[in-house]
Structures are given as structure tokens and as C-alpha cells.
Amino acid sequence: VPTRWGICQAGKTAMVPWWPWGGVAVAIAARDLARAQEYAKKHGIPRAYGSYEELARDPDVDVVYVGVIHPEHLPVGRLFLGAGKPVLLEKPLGMNAAEVRELVQLARSQGVFLMEAFWSRFFPISEQIRQLLTQGAVGEVKLISVTVGHPMENIPRLVEKKLGGGAILDIGCYCVQFASMVFGGERPESVVLRFLFPGVDETTSVILNYAGKRQAVLSCTMRIALPNQAQICGTQGSIEVCLPAPWYAPTTVIVNGQRHECPLPPPSQPLNFTNGTGMRYEAQHVRECLLGGRKESPIMSLADSELVASIVDEVRRQLGVTFAGDQRQG
């Protein structure tokens, strides 16, 4: 029996065509009914709604993918969780750690599945990295280096504060979650920043200091293209997630000098994002969690989402970057 998905959003991140493995999109909702109908027609989705509330009431939807703009994650997440719908909610789970905690508490009180959609964690290469670290393939990890950068200053949702824009919240969180994955969800002892201009979340480097003289050095920018590679250096070797694909949508890894490839299935139509077909892996993982009766993912846990949000909050605090929802903190 296929898992029946509802899609909340009709923009570029509304991920539909890549759902083969046991999933089918049965409904899509947008605040503009015409957009929802257009998307439904293009992708063969049976039902289109002009409100999120209608999607929340649809009894034929098993799980909802939410890809709305950042400031809407909390209210829209509340809507579906409150309706008892399992939710795959795009990153960041909330605008700050307080919002993330609220969603986590609601999901747990309702007994409903919730996962933050960090698609990077579910690529086969990412699974291989976790296995290598568990096996001690590079000894004790001492240093992580991650860069992510693309010229994106012409995308309103990424630069306008009212839309939750900024490098840290949109792309820097990928770097933070990678460090958290490698260090097993450990909380850093300190967070140190290097940035160009106070209050401007455009180009930032972050150093996470962990116990035992271990570090993660993370750089993100919305102004220029960076190598978009990641390195994990240990006492007995290294792992490099490298081109041709960016580390957050990986197909290639070099382990102690040996190159390993894991190509993705070819796309059936043009993609909005590099290696967009890799989004199927997180959808398949959600299906497995639901079939197994899980209320959260063992790979992208709610505790990890809370940790990532708290680190991003500290980065923004040091940058002097605030959003309207930050009054919820504390």
C-alpha cells in the first residue's frame, strides 16, 4: 500500500516527481488555488486545495510535506500536527529554538510523527559516512571543515528579513547539522564567529569547539560560490565529500585516499535543485518510520533538530541578527 502524501506549498521546493518507492502524492495545497491546480495538473495530483486547512482535513492523506517560507513553519506545522497528521517539515524546523521546542512538544503530546527535512542525511553517501565513523575508519575525529556558498542575493525569500532570509538560517544550518551528525549529536562547548559586518547575515564563518580539542569550522555565504565540500579529519585518516556534487547532495566520497561513487537515479524531468532526485531518500525514510510506528526519525531526531536550532540561535545572537519571532525566546 503506497504512502499517501499531501503537499503544502506549490513552489520550487514542492517535491513531488521523485516519489517512486512506495509513495504517491494525492493532494496539494497553496494559498492560491490556481497555483495549486496548476501544480496538480502538471504532476498528476488528484486534488488541489486553496487553503492549508482543507489539506489538514483530508482523510486520505497519510503524511504532509511542508515547504512554506521559514516564518510560516511554526503556524503551518501547528496546523497539521494539531490535526493529527504526520509531518515532514522543511528546514529550519522553526525560526529559533523556542519555535522548534514548541513543535517538538506538540508532536510528542499528539503522538504524531515529525521530522525536519534535512535531505542531506539520507543520501547513500551520508549513510556510508555514518557507518565509516562507527567503524572508526579515520580514528578519532578531530576536525570538520564545511563550506556552502552560492550567489543568491537575487532571491527575495533568502535576503528579506520578513521572509526569514539570511545565510545562517537557510544554508548555514546545513553545515551545523553536518557537524552534529559527525559528532553524534554532541553539544559544542563554545561557538566562535568570524563575520564581515555585524547584523548582516550574508557571509559568516563559525567555529564550534568540542571537548577533547575537537573543532568544526563552518563557512557559508550567499554572495559567492564556494567549493561546497566537506572534510572530516581524524587521527588515522580522512573522509572528503567532494565534487562533482556539493557535499549536501553527495554522490562522491574519498575515504583515506580511495574514491567511492554512488550515482543517483536519473531524473524523469528537469530539476529545480542539483541532485534533486536524491530527495526520494528522505521520503523513503519517512515511509519506513511510519510503517514501523515511529514518532520520530532515528537518523534526524527531534533532539538533533533542537540542538541545531540552539547553535544557530547562538550564531545569530553573536551576529546581531534578529527576527520578529525571537521575542518567543526564553
C-alpha positions in Angstrom: 0.0 0.0 0.0 1.6 3.3 -1.0 2.1 6.1 1.5 -0.2 8.9 0.5 1.4 12.3 0.7 -0.1 15.8 0.9 2.0 18.7 -0.3 1.8 22.0 1.4 3.3 24.5 -1.0 3.3 24.8 -4.8 6.7 26.4 -5.4 10.1 25.1 -6.4 10.6 23.1 -3.2 7.3 21.2 -3.5 8.9 17.8 -4.0 6.7 15.5 -6.0 8.1 13.9 -9.1 10.8 12.0 -7.2 8.5 9.8 -5.1 8.6 6.3 -6.6 9.5 4.0 -3.7 6.1 3.3 -2.2 4.8 6.9 -2.1 2.2 8.8 -4.1 1.1 12.5 -3.9 -2.7 12.6 -3.5 -3.3 16.3 -2.7 -1.6 19.7 -2.9 -2.5 22.9 -1.1 -1.5 26.5 -1.7 -3.0 29.8 -0.5 -3.6 30.5 -4.2 -6.0 27.8 -5.6 -5.0 28.5 -9.2 -1.3 27.7 -8.4 -2.3 24.5 -6.6 -4.4 23.5 -9.5 -1.7 24.2 -12.0 0.9 22.2 -10.0 -1.6 19.3 -9.5 -2.3 19.2 -13.3 1.4 19.3 -14.1 2.3 16.4 -11.7 -0.9 14.3 -11.9 -2.0 15.0 -8.4 -5.7 14.2 -7.9 -6.8 17.0 -5.5 -5.8 20.7 -5.2 -6.8 22.9 -2.3 -6.8 26.7 -1.9 -6.1 26.5 1.8 -3.9 24.5 4.1 -6.8 23.8 6.4 -8.6 21.8 3.7 -5.4 19.7 3.3 -5.3 19.1 7.1 -8.9 17.8 7.0 -8.3 15.4 4.0 -8.8 11.9 5.4 -6.9 10.3 2.5 -3.5 12.0 3.4 -1.1 9.8 5.5 1.7 12.4 5.8 2.2 16.1 4.8 5.3 17.6 3.3 5.5 21.3 4.3 7.8 23.6 2.2 6.4 27.0 3.1 8.7 30.1 3.8 10.6 30.0 7.1 8.3 32.3 9.2 5.3 30.0 8.4 6.9 26.8 9.6 5.5 27.2 13.2 1.9 28.1 12.4 1.6 25.6 9.5 3.4 22.9 11.4 1.0 23.5 14.3 -2.0 23.2 12.0 -1.1 19.8 10.6 0.3 18.3 13.9 -2.9 19.6 15.6 -4.9 17.7 13.0 -3.0 14.5 13.8 -1.1 14.5 10.5 2.5 13.2 10.4 4.7 16.0 9.1 8.0 16.3 7.1 8.8 19.9 7.7 11.5 21.7 5.7 14.5 23.1 7.5 14.8 25.1 9.6 12.1 23.5 11.7 11.5 26.9 13.3 12.8 30.4 13.2 14.5 29.8 16.5 15.0 27.2 19.2 11.8 28.2 21.1 9.7 27.6 18.0 11.4 24.2 17.4 10.7 23.2 21.0 7.1 24.2 20.6 6.7 22.0 17.5 8.5 19.1 19.2 6.4 19.3 22.3 3.2 19.4 20.2 4.2 16.4 18.1 5.0 14.4 21.3 1.8 15.4 23.1 -0.2 14.5 20.0 1.7 11.3 19.4 2.4 12.3 15.8 5.5 11.8 13.7 7.6 14.9 13.0 10.9 15.3 11.1 13.0 18.2 9.9 13.7 17.8 6.2 17.5 17.8 6.1 17.6 15.7 2.9 21.4 15.5 3.0 21.3 13.0 5.9 19.5 10.4 3.8 21.8 10.1 0.7 23.6 6.7 0.4 26.9 8.6 0.8 25.7 10.1 4.1 24.8 6.6 5.3 28.2 5.4 4.3 29.9 8.2 6.2 28.0 7.3 9.4 29.0 3.6 9.0 32.6 4.6 8.5 32.6 6.8 11.6 31.0 4.0 13.6 33.7 1.6 12.4 36.5 4.0 13.3 37.8 4.2 9.8 39.5 7.6 10.4 40.2 7.1 14.1 39.1 9.9 16.4 37.6 12.8 14.5 39.5 16.0 15.4 38.4 18.5 12.7 35.5 19.0 10.4 35.6 21.6 7.7 32.5 22.5 5.7 31.7 25.2 3.2 28.5 26.1 1.5 28.1 29.1 -0.7 26.1 30.2 -3.7 25.3 33.7 -5.2 21.7 34.0 -4.1 21.2 37.7 -3.4 18.5 38.0 -6.0 16.2 35.5 -4.3 13.8 37.5 -2.1 13.0 34.8 0.5 16.7 34.4 1.1 17.5 38.0 1.7 14.4 39.7 3.1 14.2 39.6 6.9 10.4 39.4 7.0 10.6 36.2 4.9 13.2 34.7 7.3 16.1 35.3 5.0 19.8 35.1 5.8 22.7 32.7 5.1 22.8 31.1 8.6 19.1 30.2 8.7 18.8 29.0 5.1 22.2 27.3 4.3 24.3 27.6 7.4 22.0 25.2 9.2 23.2 22.5 6.7 26.7 23.0 8.0 25.6 22.8 11.6 23.6 19.6 11.1 26.6 18.0 9.3 28.8 18.7 12.3 26.1 17.4 14.6 25.8 14.2 12.6 29.6 13.6 12.6 29.9 14.3 16.4 26.9 12.2 17.2 24.6 15.0 18.4 27.2 16.3 20.9 26.7 19.9 22.1 29.8 22.1 21.4 31.5 23.8 24.4 31.6 27.1 22.6 30.6 28.9 19.4 33.0 31.4 17.9 32.2 33.6 14.9 34.1 35.5 12.2 32.0 37.7 10.0 32.2 40.7 7.7 29.6 43.1 9.1 27.7 43.0 12.4 24.0 42.5 11.8 24.4 41.3 8.2 23.8 37.6 7.8 25.5 37.2 4.4 28.9 35.7 4.8 29.9 34.0 8.1 32.4 31.6 9.4 31.7 29.7 12.6 34.0 27.6 14.8 32.3 25.0 17.0 34.7 23.9 19.8 34.0 20.5 21.3 35.5 18.7 24.3 38.8 16.9 23.7 40.2 19.7 21.4 37.9 18.9 18.5 36.6 21.6 16.1 34.1 22.1 13.3 34.9 25.0 11.0 31.9 26.1 9.0 31.6 28.8 6.3 28.6 29.9 4.5 27.8 32.8 2.1 25.0 34.0 -0.2 27.3 36.3 -2.1 29.8 34.0 -4.0 30.2 30.3 -5.0 32.3 28.3 -2.5 33.7 24.8 -3.2 30.7 23.2 -1.3 32.9 20.4 0.0 33.2 18.8 3.4 36.2 17.2 5.1 36.3 15.0 8.2 39.9 14.6 9.6 40.7 12.0 12.2 43.8 10.6 13.9 44.0 7.8 11.4 42.7 9.2 8.2 40.2 11.4 6.5 36.9 11.5 4.7 36.2 14.1 2.0 32.8 14.7 0.5 33.7 16.2 -2.8 32.7 17.4 -6.3 31.2 16.9 -8.8 28.2 17.1 -6.4 28.0 19.5 -3.4 28.5 17.8 -0.1 24.9 18.4 1.0 23.7 16.4 -2.0 26.6 14.0 -2.2 27.5 11.3 -4.8 31.2 11.1 -4.2 33.4 10.5 -1.2 37.1 9.9 -0.8 38.0 7.8 2.2 41.7 7.6 3.1 42.6 8.3 -0.5 40.1 5.9 -2.1 37.3 7.3 -4.2 33.8 5.9 -3.9 30.9 6.9 -6.2 27.2 6.5 -5.6 25.3 7.9 -8.6 21.7 9.0 -8.2 18.8 7.7 -10.3 18.4 9.8 -13.5 15.7 12.5 -13.3 12.5 11.9 -15.3 12.1 15.7 -15.8 14.1 18.9 -15.2 15.1 19.5 -11.6 15.0 22.7 -9.6 18.0 21.7 -7.5 21.3 19.9 -8.1 20.7 16.2 -7.5 17.1 16.8 -6.7 16.2 13.2 -7.3 18.1 12.5 -4.0 15.1 13.9 -2.1 13.5 10.5 -2.6 15.7 9.1 0.1 14.3 11.2 2.9 10.7 10.4 1.6 11.5 6.7 1.7 12.9 7.1 5.2 9.7 8.8 6.4 7.7 6.0 4.9 9.8 3.4 6.8 9.3 5.3 10.0 5.5 5.5 9.6 5.3 1.8 8.7 7.4 1.0 11.7 5.2 3.1 14.0 8.0 5.6 14.9 7.1 9.0 16.0 10.5 10.5 15.1 13.5 9.6 12.9 16.5 7.8 14.4 18.6 9.5 11.7 17.3 13.1 12.1 16.0 13.0 15.6 14.0 15.8 17.2 16.7 16.2 19.8 19.2 16.9 17.0 16.8 19.5 15.5 16.7 21.2 18.8 20.5 21.2 19.1 20.9 22.6 15.6 18.4 25.3 16.3 20.1 26.3 19.6 23.5 26.6 17.8 22.0 28.7 15.0 20.4 30.9 17.7 23.8 31.5 19.3 25.3 32.3 15.9 22.6 34.9 15.2 23.0 36.3 18.7 26.7 37.0 18.1 25.9 38.3 14.6 23.3 40.6 16.0 20.6 39.2 13.6 17.1 39.1 15.0 13.7 38.1 13.7 10.2 39.1 14.8 9.6 35.7 16.4 12.7 35.9 18.6 10.5 37.5 21.4 9.3 34.0 21.9 12.7 33.0 23.2 13.0 32.2 26.9 
